Amino acid sequence: MGISDPFGLVARSVTGCVDGDWIDKLMNEGSSHCIESKPTDHPDVEFGEIGVLLRNLGTPDATDPASLRRYLAEFLTDRRVIEWPRWLWYPILYGIVLNTRPKKVGKAYEAIWNREEDESFLRTYTRNQALLLGKRLSDVPSLRVDWAMRYGQPSIRDKISELQQSGCEKILLYPLYPQYAAATTATVNDESFRALTDLRWQPAIRTVPRYHDDPVYIESLARSIENHFSTLDWEPDLLLTSYHGIPMSYFKKGDPYHCQCYKTSRLLRERLGWASDRIMVTFQSRFGPEEWLQPYTDKTVEALAKNGTRKIAVINPGFVSDCLETLEEMGVEAKEIFLDNGGEKFTHVPCLNDSDIGMNVIEHIVRKEISGWV
């Protein structure tokens, strides 16, 4: 039986193409066989490519109050980030937060701004990761790699459109968060799916799942610690694994983030061969009056110093790239708290960033997730 064609839509411009034969020839021999030429006013269509889109949280374009206000407004109106009712949150946001916080946050960004590129290091590292990943995957045919930000530029919406227009019929969406949280992984996926509603020809989509316990990720974290410690002329008494916090209410609603953070740190400790009292999980970057996941990093650092711990190190396993929360909040603020309260030595272990061991993780995850597509 051939393909039913009650409306006479099957093209038969070449002799011998009966019923569904033209489909097989089109797929095997190209569009010049068994199908009429496309109308002259039909737009060109690219196809046959696979896209990989690295997606990070976001960054302001500059450190001035206007740029920070624009960035914070986009970030703090996201219902995945602030789950309060709009009638309660918006008067606070527009009446207080956006009139006071941009100046303060702008000063913090000034302290850690990449002046050579005139941008945040988060943007620098994310762009570099995309460029390096493209080189590492040069053996994969018809593959394109790009990057985007959930808040700020380049936008996820624009990049998905660009990949589709360049011929990507399949796109792997990579949220750059090893541990899953609704306020991170889910919101970048939300924005990606919203972008698809603008496309007439939607690509097939895959999303990278959490990889908090992936052996390659754990190994890279361990090696980064060992490499960093080898540069010190002293030995830390304790390593804090500090993760970005979430409100306790999100945890109680079922967010798996807390458990995944603890598993990452346990696997890391086991890989390093350390005793259980040499590594500790803490949570940072709380915002607003709600209770967040505890123990809090800043309070823990202060208490450790006051109680006699003299030398500590901090690492941020949940951050793929160094950013405001690692470079300024840990590298500057936490260090000052520790030293001001009696501590003697403090060091911050850099994120994996665009290092070779960091790129090993990203390449490994991508190759695994595009299997079956190539």
Backbone torsions as a table, in degrees:
resi	resn	phi	psi	omega
1	MET	NA	138.4	175.0
2	GLY	-90.5	-174.0	179.3
3	ILE	-79.3	131.0	177.6
4	SER	-65.5	132.7	-175.6
5	ASP	-137.9	63.4	-173.7
6	PRO	-62.7	-23.4	-176.9
7	PHE	-100.6	3.3	177.3
8	GLY	68.0	35.5	-174.9
9	LEU	-89.2	-17.2	-177.9
10	VAL	-71.0	126.2	-179.8
11	ALA	-72.6	139.6	-179.3
12	ARG	-135.2	47.8	-173.5
13	SER	-77.8	-12.1	-178.7
14	VAL	-118.3	131.3	-178.7
15	THR	-58.5	134.4	176.8
16	GLY	101.9	-9.4	179.0
17	CYS	-86.9	100.2	-178.1
18	VAL	-109.8	136.2	178.0
19	ASP	50.8	-119.7	-173.1
20	GLY	-90.4	4.6	-177.5
21	ASP	-58.5	-32.4	-175.4
22	TRP	-64.4	-28.9	-179.7
23	ILE	-65.7	-46.2	179.6
24	ASP	-61.6	-42.7	-179.0
25	LYS	-68.4	-36.0	178.2
26	LEU	-62.1	-43.3	-178.9
27	MET	-69.9	-35.3	-173.9
28	ASN	-90.7	-28.2	-170.7
29	GLU	-120.3	-8.9	178.6
30	GLY	107.4	166.5	-171.6
31	SER	-74.6	-4.6	179.9
32	SER	-79.4	-8.6	-177.0
33	HIS	-106.7	138.0	165.7
34	CYS	60.0	19.8	175.1
35	ILE	-149.4	139.1	-178.0
36	GLU	-65.4	153.3	177.4
37	SER	-60.4	147.5	-179.8
38	LYS	-67.8	153.0	177.7
39	PRO	-57.1	149.3	-176.9
40	THR	-63.8	-24.4	-179.1
41	ASP	-95.1	7.3	178.4
42	HIS	-79.3	132.8	-179.1
43	PRO	-66.7	150.3	175.4
44	ASP	-63.0	142.5	-179.7
45	VAL	-124.2	121.0	174.6
46	GLU	-94.0	147.3	-179.8
47	PHE	-157.7	172.2	174.8
48	GLY	94.9	0.1	-177.9
49	GLU	-101.4	159.4	172.8
50	ILE	-117.4	133.3	-179.6
51	GLY	-111.0	147.8	171.6
52	VAL	-125.3	123.7	-178.9
53	LEU	-118.5	109.2	173.8
54	LEU	-78.3	131.8	-176.1
55	ARG	-130.1	123.9	177.3
56	ASN	-114.8	179.1	-171.9
57	LEU	-65.9	-55.8	-179.4
58	GLY	149.5	171.3	-176.0
59	THR	-160.3	145.6	172.9
60	PRO	-70.6	158.6	179.0
61	ASP	-77.3	-24.8	-178.8
62	ALA	-155.7	-179.5	-175.8
63	THR	-101.7	1.7	-179.5
64	ASP	-73.9	157.9	-177.1
65	PRO	-56.6	-38.3	-178.9
66	ALA	-63.7	-43.5	179.2
67	SER	-65.7	-40.7	179.5
68	LEU	-68.1	-38.4	178.6
69	ARG	-63.6	-42.6	179.2
70	ARG	-62.5	-44.0	-179.8
71	TYR	-66.9	-47.4	-177.8
72	LEU	-66.1	-34.2	178.7
73	ALA	-63.4	-42.3	178.2
74	GLU	-66.3	-42.2	-178.3
75	PHE	-66.8	-48.3	-171.0
76	LEU	-86.7	-1.8	170.6
77	THR	-96.7	0.4	177.5
78	ASP	-73.4	122.6	-178.3
79	ARG	-67.5	-19.3	175.2
80	ARG	-74.5	-27.0	-178.1
81	VAL	-86.9	-50.7	178.8
82	ILE	-115.4	110.8	-175.5
83	GLU	-94.7	7.2	177.7
84	TRP	-64.8	156.0	173.0
85	PRO	-59.5	142.4	-177.2
86	ARG	-60.3	-36.8	-178.9
87	TRP	-63.3	-26.8	178.8
88	LEU	-88.3	-41.0	-171.9
89	TRP	-80.3	-41.4	-172.8
90	TYR	-62.4	-40.7	175.7
91	PRO	-60.3	-35.3	177.2
92	ILE	-70.6	-45.0	-177.4
93	LEU	-62.9	-53.4	-174.2
94	TYR	-83.1	-22.0	-179.7
95	GLY	-90.1	-28.0	-175.3
96	ILE	-125.1	-60.5	-168.8
97	VAL	-59.6	-50.1	-176.3
98	LEU	-75.9	-6.1	175.3
99	ASN	-99.3	-13.1	-177.1
100	THR	-120.9	-38.4	-171.9
101	ARG	-73.9	-34.1	-178.4
102	PRO	-55.3	-40.4	-179.5
103	LYS	-66.7	-42.9	-179.9
104	LYS	-65.7	-47.6	-179.3
105	VAL	-66.4	-34.7	178.1
106	GLY	-60.9	-40.0	177.5
107	LYS	-64.4	-38.2	178.3
108	ALA	-65.3	-42.0	177.3
109	TYR	-64.3	-37.2	178.5
110	GLU	-56.3	-36.3	-176.3
111	ALA	-69.7	-23.5	-175.6
112	ILE	-126.9	20.0	-176.6
113	TRP	-71.1	141.1	174.9
114	ASN	-80.6	93.6	-173.2
115	ARG	-72.9	-26.2	178.6
116	GLU	-63.7	-39.4	179.9
117	GLU	-101.1	-6.2	-175.6
118	ASP	52.7	57.1	179.6
119	GLU	-162.8	169.3	175.9
120	SER	-72.7	154.4	178.4
121	PHE	-67.9	-25.1	176.5
122	LEU	-61.3	-42.7	177.5
123	ARG	-66.5	-42.9	-179.6
124	THR	-59.0	-50.3	-176.5
125	TYR	-68.3	-39.0	-179.1
126	THR	-65.7	-41.7	176.5
127	ARG	-62.9	-44.8	179.2
128	ASN	-61.9	-39.0	179.4
129	GLN	-61.6	-41.1	178.9
130	ALA	-65.5	-44.0	179.9
131	LEU	-63.5	-44.8	-179.3
132	LEU	-68.6	-36.7	178.7
133	LEU	-64.3	-40.8	177.4
134	GLY	-58.1	-40.5	178.7
135	LYS	-68.2	-40.9	-179.5
136	ARG	-67.1	-27.2	-178.4
137	LEU	-102.1	22.0	-178.3
138	SER	-63.3	-18.3	178.3
139	ASP	-79.7	-12.1	-179.4
140	VAL	-87.8	119.8	-176.9
141	PRO	-69.2	144.1	171.8
142	SER	57.6	42.5	-179.4
143	LEU	-113.3	135.1	176.2
144	ARG	-122.1	137.3	178.9
145	VAL	-119.4	134.6	177.1
146	ASP	-144.0	-179.8	-176.7
147	TRP	-144.6	157.2	-178.2
148	ALA	-157.1	167.3	179.0
149	MET	-119.9	142.3	176.5
150	ARG	-66.4	-40.9	177.7
151	TYR	-121.9	129.8	-177.6
152	GLY	95.1	-160.2	-173.1
153	GLN	-119.2	149.9	-5.0
154	PRO	-73.6	144.7	-173.8
155	SER	-81.0	153.0	176.5
156	ILE	-61.0	-41.5	-178.5
157	ARG	-59.4	-47.0	-178.5
158	ASP	-65.5	-40.5	-175.6
159	LYS	-71.8	-36.9	176.0
160	ILE	-64.2	-41.2	177.8
161	SER	-62.4	-42.9	179.4
162	GLU	-63.6	-42.4	179.2
163	LEU	-63.8	-42.7	179.1
164	GLN	-63.9	-43.8	-179.5
165	GLN	-67.1	-25.0	179.1
166	SER	-84.7	2.6	174.7
167	GLY	107.1	8.4	-179.3
168	CYS	-78.8	106.1	176.7
169	GLU	-86.2	-13.8	178.7
170	LYS	-135.3	132.8	-179.1
171	ILE	-132.3	127.9	172.7
172	LEU	-93.7	119.9	178.9
173	LEU	-95.8	119.4	-173.6
174	TYR	-113.7	99.1	172.8
175	PRO	-73.2	124.9	-174.7
176	LEU	-83.1	57.3	178.5
177	TYR	-136.3	110.7	-179.5
178	PRO	-62.1	-38.1	178.5
179	GLN	-99.2	138.6	-178.3
180	TYR	-81.0	134.0	169.2
181	ALA	-143.6	146.3	179.6
182	ALA	-62.0	-33.0	-177.3
183	ALA	-78.3	-6.1	178.6
184	THR	-122.8	-76.4	-177.3
185	THR	-57.9	-47.7	-175.2
186	ALA	-65.1	-39.1	-176.2
187	THR	-71.1	-33.7	176.5
188	VAL	-71.1	-32.3	174.8
189	ASN	-69.3	-41.8	176.4
190	ASP	-53.6	-49.4	-177.3
191	GLU	-64.7	-36.1	178.4
192	SER	-66.1	-43.5	-179.4
193	PHE	-68.2	-35.3	175.8
194	ARG	-63.0	-37.6	-179.7
195	ALA	-63.0	-31.6	-179.1
196	LEU	-65.6	-24.6	-178.5
197	THR	-67.5	-16.9	178.2
198	ASP	-85.0	-10.1	-172.0
199	LEU	-99.8	130.3	173.8
200	ARG	-71.5	-43.6	177.9
201	TRP	-105.6	99.5	-178.1
202	GLN	-84.3	133.8	174.9
203	PRO	-74.4	158.5	169.9
204	ALA	-68.8	142.5	-172.2
205	ILE	-124.4	136.8	166.5
206	ARG	-126.1	147.0	175.1
207	THR	-118.9	140.1	178.1
208	VAL	-72.9	124.9	177.5
209	PRO	-78.2	173.7	177.8
210	ARG	-57.1	145.8	179.6
211	TYR	-134.7	37.6	-175.9
212	HIS	-63.6	-20.9	-178.7
213	ASP	-118.0	14.6	179.7
214	ASP	-66.1	131.2	-176.7
215	PRO	-58.4	-37.1	-179.8
216	VAL	-67.5	-39.3	176.9
217	TYR	-64.1	-47.0	179.7
218	ILE	-62.4	-42.9	179.5
219	GLU	-62.1	-41.7	-179.3
220	SER	-66.2	-40.5	176.1
221	LEU	-60.9	-45.8	-179.1
222	ALA	-61.7	-44.2	179.9
223	ARG	-65.9	-34.6	178.6
224	SER	-66.0	-36.7	177.0
225	ILE	-67.5	-47.9	-179.9
226	GLU	-61.1	-42.4	179.3
227	ASN	-63.8	-42.5	-178.8
228	HIS	-68.5	-43.7	-179.5
229	PHE	-62.9	-30.2	-179.3
230	SER	-68.4	-16.6	179.0
231	THR	-88.6	-8.3	-177.2
232	LEU	-91.1	150.7	173.2
233	ASP	-100.6	20.3	176.8
234	TRP	-147.4	163.0	-176.3
235	GLU	-113.5	120.8	177.7
236	PRO	-61.8	139.2	176.0
237	ASP	-75.7	-27.6	-172.5
238	LEU	-151.7	143.8	174.1
239	LEU	-113.1	122.7	172.7
240	LEU	-92.3	126.7	170.7
241	THR	-98.8	101.7	-173.0
242	SER	-99.3	122.1	-179.8
243	TYR	-111.3	152.2	174.2
244	HIS	-63.3	132.7	-178.2
245	GLY	-80.2	168.7	169.8
246	ILE	-136.2	154.8	177.1
247	PRO	-58.3	144.6	179.4
248	MET	-59.3	-31.0	-179.8
249	SER	-64.0	-33.3	178.0
250	TYR	-67.6	-40.7	177.1
251	PHE	-60.3	-44.1	-178.3
252	LYS	-68.7	-21.3	176.8
253	LYS	-81.5	-6.3	175.5
254	GLY	116.2	7.0	178.5
255	ASP	-64.1	126.8	-175.6
256	PRO	-81.9	1.9	-170.4
257	TYR	-55.7	-47.0	-176.0
258	HIS	-55.4	-48.4	-177.8
259	CYS	-66.1	-37.4	-179.3
260	GLN	-68.9	-35.3	176.1
261	CYS	-62.7	-45.8	-179.6
262	TYR	-64.8	-35.8	178.9
263	LYS	-68.3	-40.9	176.9
264	THR	-55.6	-48.3	-177.2
265	SER	-67.1	-37.2	177.7
266	ARG	-64.2	-46.6	179.4
267	LEU	-64.3	-35.7	177.9
268	LEU	-65.2	-44.6	178.8
269	ARG	-61.8	-42.1	180.0
270	GLU	-64.7	-40.0	178.1
271	ARG	-64.4	-37.8	180.0
272	LEU	-76.4	-16.7	-179.4
273	GLY	73.3	31.6	-176.8
274	TRP	-95.3	157.5	172.2
275	ALA	-70.7	156.6	-174.6
276	SER	-65.1	-21.5	-177.6
277	ASP	-90.3	6.6	-179.4
278	ARG	-100.1	-5.2	-179.9
279	ILE	-135.0	143.5	-174.4
280	MET	-141.9	140.7	177.6
281	VAL	-95.3	131.0	175.1
282	THR	-137.7	168.4	-177.7
283	PHE	-131.9	137.6	-172.4
284	GLN	-121.6	179.3	167.8
285	SER	65.6	33.0	177.9
286	ARG	-69.4	154.6	-174.6
287	PHE	-144.6	131.2	177.1
288	GLY	88.2	-177.6	-172.0
289	PRO	-85.1	-9.3	-177.4
290	GLU	-67.9	157.6	170.1
291	GLU	-75.9	134.6	178.5
292	TRP	-112.7	175.3	177.1
293	LEU	-56.2	138.5	179.8
294	GLN	-122.8	161.7	5.9
295	PRO	-76.9	147.1	178.5
296	TYR	-74.9	138.7	-177.9
297	THR	-62.4	-48.6	-176.0
298	ASP	-63.6	-41.1	178.9
299	LYS	-67.9	-35.7	179.4
300	THR	-67.8	-44.1	178.9
301	VAL	-59.9	-43.4	178.4
302	GLU	-63.4	-45.6	-178.3
303	ALA	-65.9	-39.9	178.6
304	LEU	-59.6	-46.6	-179.6
305	ALA	-62.5	-43.3	-178.3
306	LYS	-68.5	-27.2	-177.3
307	ASN	-95.8	9.9	169.9
308	GLY	106.4	-3.4	174.8
309	THR	-73.1	127.0	-171.9
310	ARG	-106.1	-24.0	-175.2
311	LYS	-137.6	119.6	179.9
312	ILE	-134.5	159.3	172.4
313	ALA	-125.7	151.9	177.8
314	VAL	-129.1	136.7	173.3
315	ILE	-130.9	152.2	-179.4
316	ASN	-117.5	83.1	-174.5
317	PRO	-65.4	-21.7	-177.7
318	GLY	-83.0	-6.8	-179.5
319	PHE	-106.0	121.1	178.4
320	VAL	-75.0	-29.4	-178.7
321	SER	-131.8	145.6	174.1
322	ASP	-64.4	143.8	-174.4
323	CYS	-157.1	-167.2	-178.6
324	LEU	-56.3	-42.7	-175.6
325	GLU	-69.8	-21.8	178.9
326	THR	-99.9	-49.9	-175.4
327	LEU	-69.9	-40.9	-176.5
328	GLU	-97.6	-49.5	-176.4
329	GLU	-67.4	-37.5	178.2
330	MET	-94.0	-53.4	-174.4
331	GLY	-66.2	-23.0	-179.2
332	VAL	-114.7	-61.2	-173.9
333	GLU	-65.1	-52.5	-177.7
334	ALA	-62.4	-37.0	177.9
335	LYS	-62.9	-44.3	179.1
336	GLU	-63.2	-42.3	178.8
337	ILE	-59.7	-45.6	-177.5
338	PHE	-64.9	-48.5	-177.4
339	LEU	-69.9	-34.2	-179.7
340	ASP	-71.1	-17.1	-177.3
341	ASN	-111.0	19.0	172.7
342	GLY	111.9	-7.0	177.1
343	GLY	-69.9	157.4	-176.8
344	GLU	-114.6	-38.3	-177.7
345	LYS	-132.1	133.6	179.8
346	PHE	-140.4	135.6	175.1
347	THR	-141.2	145.1	177.5
348	HIS	-110.7	123.9	178.3
349	VAL	-81.4	121.9	-178.5
350	PRO	-59.4	155.4	172.3
351	CYS	-66.2	169.8	-178.8
352	LEU	-66.4	-30.7	173.6
353	ASN	51.2	-134.1	180.0
354	ASP	-105.6	24.6	178.0
355	SER	-68.8	165.8	179.1
356	ASP	-59.2	-44.6	-178.7
357	ILE	-70.9	-28.6	175.0
358	GLY	-69.7	-42.6	179.0
359	MET	-68.4	-26.5	175.4
360	ASN	-59.0	-39.0	-179.4
361	VAL	-66.9	-51.1	-176.6
362	ILE	-62.4	-44.1	178.5
363	GLU	-62.2	-44.3	-179.9
364	HIS	-59.0	-46.3	-178.5
365	ILE	-64.2	-44.2	-177.8
366	VAL	-65.4	-46.3	180.0
367	ARG	-59.9	-38.5	179.1
368	LYS	-65.9	-42.8	-173.0
369	GLU	-79.9	-20.6	177.2
370	ILE	-94.2	3.4	177.6
371	SER	-60.7	137.7	-174.5
372	GLY	95.0	-22.1	174.6
373	TRP	-91.5	-24.3	-178.6
374	VAL	-125.8	NA	NA
